[in-house]
């Protein structure tokens, strides 16, 4: 597990040192001390991860989310960072967010580091404990994303031990409701958006996918949609006629099939109907994602409701797709009416030049540690994440946590061999970015 990172890094840095630059020598000293500290504290970091995983912090377990946040708050306080718990209105039913800041040198780049404290596993879930099996560990949040939170903390602790943290401009935002955000999003993500606007770079620490040498510079945004269709109720023998028309079910079938025929196959675009109810009468509980319908086979159906999501890579793709879907909805079959409403959601993280520059920088760091160049993960491989709220404002990169898989399932796990590597390259990335001028 404890890969010999320091000698590899020193060999890489020798050219800069030979140049006799005082700055290069200082950077070499800080970075070599940082790597040594990380390597020495891997086992401690795993124990910290285990402690936080064993605290249930399902989004709706507000006390549990706050308890995990308190562990991090004390740890950030211990290295001299200023911490604050951001309360949300009680009506939202969410725990709030943890923010930690370090004010460094004026004019240096300001870094925003993003994680979340909650998991999808609520108090009634049977999946509750951290279990280690060799170099693998299972547990709720090991990958998504208590492992990534620990990477942020221990990278900052390493820089503090090397005497470098005080000079950096850092903001850490750990949200408490990423898995089931409160509404409206403009309110629950206010602190994250404001932090992004006051930063120069945003880095997200959700789990690494596929293999260790990857990162995320693009991910699709998503928003929900609700389609409501009305028809004229009558005897089924009169369907298609001028008096009753086609009925609500034929109309919803036309609309959904037209979505597929018109928009299906476009790269990085999906629009999936997840639930549909229709008949003469229906009761639809949107919050509980369930409902009841009534309808006889000899009656033209009067009402249909369908819900789904839309995922796209750029704001332009979102707008264009929504406009096309609305045009399809408006072309009603005789005797029917339809309405399509889009809900607020996560914005896309488009693949910008700034994001690519961050990937290139991380790739060089990774190679300095004796590893391969970093590959960009295809956008279709990632779901939505909080970093998407920062991406419209600053260059952004994600997928910097631990190597893991099985997210949102009882098979969620991480490879503990990734702890030292992820934390080392995160610390070097923080330092190299944070010592640059804006």
Secondary structure, 3 states (H helix, E strand, C coil): CCCCHHHHHHHHHHHHHHCCCHHHHHHHHHHHHHHHHHHHCHHHHHHHHHHHHCCCCECCCHHHHHHHHHHHHHHHHHCCCEEEEECCCHHHCCCCEEEEEECCCCCECEEEEEEECCECCCCCCCCCCCEEECCEEECCCHHHHHHHHHHHHHHHHHHHHCCCHHHCEEEEEEECCCCCCCCCHHHHCHHHHHHHHCCCEEEECCCECCCCCEEECCECEEEEEEEEEECCCCEHHHCCCCCCCCHHHHHHHHHHHHHHHHHCCCCCCEEEEEEEEEECEEEEECCCCEEEEECCCCECCCEEEEEEEEEECCHHHHHHHHHHHHHHHHCCCCCCEEEEEEEEEECCECCCHHHHHHHHHHHHHHHHCCCCCCEECCHHHCCCCCHHHHHCCCEEEECCCCEEECCCCCCCEEECCHHHHHHHHHHHHHHHHHCCEC
